[in-house]
Amino acid sequence: MKKYVLISLLCSLFLLTISCKKEDKKTSSENKKTSSESKIKYAKEFDIINENGRKKLIMTAAFQNSNAIFEYEIKKKTPNAIVNYKNEVIEVPIQEIVVTSTTHIPMVELLNEETAIVGFPFAKYVSSEKTRFLIDQGRIKEIGKENSLNTEILLDLQPELVVGYSVSSTDKSLTTIKKAGISVIYNADWLEKTPLGRAEWIKFFGVLFDKEKQADSIFKGIESNYLEAKKIALKSTRKPTILSGAIMSRDIWNLPAGGSFVAQFLKDANLNYLWKNVKGKGSLSLSFESVFEKGKDADFWIAPGYFSSKKQLLESNKIYAEFDAFKNDKIYTPTLKKGKTGGVIYYELAPTRPDLVLKDLIKITQPELLPNYELTFFEKMK
């Protein structure tokens, strides 16, 4: 999905995804957070608050570098009432929804609401067996590509809500859909800077499906597992050194910045990421020479861009063979495990299950700490 649109960035940032997002009305920045009433612990791009007996879903970003804030009042549907999404009101539970990113499918499934999905763009890359079955049965309609939605099909489906995303500005196709009377909301989980912040977006879907308690419970389980894995990692006094990313074009090596969510994963796994002190929350673009000088002796090479084999690496650049991690077969990638139609499972599931990503990293680098755990996303590159 969108991950394929931004393949270079995502590969260098552990090949992890983006999501979906939408807007409806501006409010002043004073309403951005009400900490005393907030139900959100880690996520920064949305909030759920109760204000004078009224529940609000607040979106603090519509796309990257956006300062716009959008508020939605959440109201429960009443029997025999006509569903109406005027202004910033969302009536729940949503029973027919369109989502536009594979990263949201696991969250919807954990809430047992996959049958509420009526449309999805570029459905080929959906890996989940449950949602894949619904697509194959024709119960989820193909609605075009992520940045070119088929408005005719959407108008025919008449979903109650479209959950969209926008990389740099409001999406024209989503704007057209909204003008046609279909409600749209932006989801910015991909802008979160921490693994648990991304996973906490299950609470966003919990609000939409009127399953907040269930969403809270699911997230608490993921959070508990993540923090327990973090404690396990700290039992080791060793801190293996880590190289990541690869050359994307013109001898420029893309790899995670020190303040990125990927660097946070590596820190929580008690690893020594060699670029941990380099400022930035996204991707670094460095010369091959500088990366080689600093990373040639790294113990492990995690997520080498879009490459899936050592042969591909050598065909791209023979100097890759000079890295210790290459010589010692210590290269691991999440691109090899795929669904039956070719979608990379990591792209889809990892944002929802950062606890499993963290355990993978611990198992790869210090396997004695998790003797009975089997890798979920990563595989050794051959």
N, C-alpha and C positions, 0 to 999 in steps of 0.2 A: 504494500500500500504506500502510504506517504513515505515509508521507509525506503521504498524503492525509488521514490522521487529524489530523496536526499541520500542516496546510497553511500556517497563518499564520506559525508559527515557522520552518518550513522555507523558505518563500518569502523571508522577511526574512533568512535565513541562507544565501542562495544556493540556496534550494530543494533542499537536499540531504538526505538521508535518514537514516534510522534503520536499524535492523537487527533482529537476533534474539538471544535470550539464554535461558539456562536454568541450573538449579542442581541440586545433588545432596547436598552435605554441607559443613558448616562446618568450618573449621580455624582455628587461631590466626593472628593477624596476623604472627607471626614468619615464617610461610612465604610471605608475600606476594611476595617477590622473592629470588632467589638469583643475584645479579648475575654471579658468576664462572661460573655454569653456564647463564645465560639465553641463549636464542636470539633474543630480541626486542630490537630497537634503539630503536624509536620509540613503539610502542603501550604504554599504561599500564594497560589494563583486562584484559589477559591475559598469561600467560607460558608458556613451554615450557622445562622444565628436565630435566636428567638428574641424578638423585640416587642415588648408590650403585648404579648400573646400572639404575635404574628411571626410566622416562620419565613425566613428569607434565605435565598440562595444568592450569594454574591460572587460575581466573576471579576477578578481584579486584573485580567489581561485577556485581550481578544487575539493577540498575535505578538510576536517578538517585538520588543521595544514599544509596545502599546501602553499608554497611560490611562486609557479609558476604563471605567468601572461600570458594571452593569448589575442591576439588582432585579430579582424575580421574587415575587411573593408566592409562596406555595400554599395552595388551597386544596382540600380534599374534594373529590367529585361527589356530587349529590345525586341520588337515584333519579333517573328520568330527566336529568338536566342536560341541556345542550352544551357540549364542550366548547369553550370559548377562551382563546388565548390573547385577548386584547391587552394592549399595553404590556405590563411586565408580570402578568399573572400566569402561573403554570398550575393546571389542575392535575392532581395525581390520584391514583396511580396511572402512569402512562401504559396503555395497552397495545399501541401500535407505534413503533419507533423505527427510525432509520439511523444507523450509526455508520460512520465513514472511515473508521480506522480499525485495523485488526487488534490493536492494543486494548480496545474496549470490550471485545468479545469475551475474554476470560472473566471480566468483572460482571458482565451481564449474566454469564453462565453460572458464576458462583452464587448469584442471587436467584438462580433457577428461572430466569426470564428470557432465555434465548428464543422462545416461541413468540415473544413480543416483537422481535426484529422482522420487519416486512421488506426491507431493502438494504442493499449494501453495494458499494462500488468496487469493481474489479475483484469479484469474489473468489477468483482463482487462488489468491494467496491466503485464504482462510484455512488454517491447519486443524483447528479443533474438530474432533470427530462429531460432536453433537451438532454444532452449527453447520458443519460440512454436510451432514445428513439432511438438514432442513433446506440447504441450498440445492442439493442434488434432487430433492423432492419437489423443487419449484416453489417452496413456501417462503423463500427469501428471494426477492427479485434482484437481478443485476440492474444497477441504476447508473451505469457509466463508469468513468474513471474518477479518481479522487479529486482532481482539479478540473473536471469537466463532467459534472453530473447531468444526467438526462432529465430535464425538467418535465418532459411529457410523461415519462413513466412515474415520476414523483407526484405529479398532479393527478394521475390516474390512481395511484396508491392512496393518496390523501392520508399520510401518516399524521398522528397527533403531534409529533415532534421529530425534527431532524437534528442530530447531534453532529456538528461539523467542526472543522478546524481550518485555520488559516496560518500560513507560514510567515508572511510579511505584511499582509494587509487584508482587509475584508474580501472574501471570495466572491467573485462576480456571480457565479452560478447560485451560490447560497443566497445572495442578495435578491436575485431574480425569483427564487423559490419563496422567499419571505414576502416579496411584493405580491406574489400570487395567493397569499393567504395561508401559507404553511409555516408554522412556527419553527424557528431555528434558534439553537443556543450553541455558542462556541465552547469547546472544551480544550483547556491548555495544559493537560497533564504532562505533555512533552517538554514544557518549559520549567518544570520543577528541577531543582538542583540537587535533591537528595533522593536516594532509592526509596525510603519510606514515604517521602513526600509524593512520589509518583503513585505508589501503591494506595495511598490514602484516598485517591480519587474514586475508589469503589464507593465511598460515602456520597459522592455526587450522584451516582446511579441509584444508591439507596434512597435518596430523596425523590428521584424521578419515579421510582417504582413503589414508593411508600413502604420501603423496607429498611428504614434507618437502623433499627435495632439489629437486624440481621447483618447489615453492612458493617456496623460497628464491631460486632462479634467476630466477623471474618477478618477484619483488619487487625483487631487485637491479637488474633492467632498468628497472623503473618508477622506483626511487630514483635511478638514474644519469641517466635522462632528466630527472627533476625538478630535480636539482641542476645539470645542464648548462643547463637553461632559466633557472634562477635566476642563473647566471653571465652568461648572455647579457643578461638584464634589467639587470644592473649596468653594462653597457657604456654605457648612456645616462646623461647628466648631468641630463636632465629628469625630473621626478617629477610627472606629471599628478595633479591632485586628483580624489578619488573620493567620490561620493555613492552610497548603497545603500538598499535597502528602500523602503517606501512606507507610507501610512496603512492600517492594518488595520481600525480601528474608532474611532469617537468622537474623531476628530482626533488619535489617538495614532499616531505613526510608529514602526514597528518596524524596527530595523536592527542589524547585528552589533556586539557589544561589542569593545573594543580587544584583548581576549585571546582572542577566538574563532578558530576554525580559518579562518573567512572572512577575518578581519583578517590572519591569517598568510599566506594566499594573496596578498593585496594587498601585503603587505610584501615577500614573496619576488618579486613581479613588479616591485619597485622603484617602487611607487606611493605617493602620499600620501593615505592614507585619513584623512578629516577627523576621525574619531572614534577614531583609533588609540590615543590616550592615555587613553581612558575605560575604567576598570577593569571587569572582567567577562569571562566566557568564553562567555556565551550571547548572548541578544538584549537590546537596549536598547529601552525604551519611552519615547519622548520626545514633547514637544508639537510640533505642526506648526510653530508659530511659531519654536521654537528650531532646528529642522532647516532651515527656510527661511532664517533669518538666517545660518546657518553654511554651508549647502550650495547656495544659489542660484547661486553663481558656479563651482561645481565643473565641471571639464572633462568628466568622464564620470559617467554614472549607470548603475551596474551592478546588475542583478537588481532591478527595481522591483516587488517583491512578486509577486502572482499576475497582474498586468496583462500583457496580451499585445499591446496596441496603444496608440498615443498617443490615439486616440479614446476608448478605455476610461478612460484616465487623466483626460481632460478631463471625461468624463461623471461621474466620481467627484468631481473637484475642479478647477475651472477655474484655480486658482492654480498648478497644476502647470506651466502654460504659461509661468510667469514664471521658471522655472529655466533657466539657460544651456544645460544639457545637453539640455533639451527643445527650445529654440530652434535649437540647432546640430545636431540629429539625432545626439546622442551617447549614446543610451540603448540598452543591450544586455540581452537577456533570454535565459535558457536554456529558457523554457517553450514555445517554438515548434517545436522538433524533437521529433517523437513517433514511436512505433512504430505499426504498422498498426492496433492496437486502441485507440490513444489514450494510451498510457503515455508520460510524458515521459522521454526517453532520459537526460537529465541525472540524474534521480532514481536511475536504475538503475545507470548506469555510472560516474558521476563519483567515488564513493568509492574505486573500484578504480583509476581512472586520474587521479590528481591531477596527473600530469605534463601531461596534455592540457588540464586546466582551467587550469593555469598558463600554458601556451602560448597558450591562447585569450585570457587577460587581457593578455599581452604583445602579441599580434597586434592586439587591439582598441585598445590605448592607444599602442603604439609599433610600428606595423606594419613599419617599416624594419628592425627587428631580426630579424624572421622573414619575409623576403620570399616564401618558397615554401610557407609553412604556410597551410593553410585551416582555418577555425574548425570545431571538433568539436561543441561544445555550444551556444554562444551565437550569436544573430543580432541584427542591428540592429532595433530596434523601429520599425515604420512607422505 
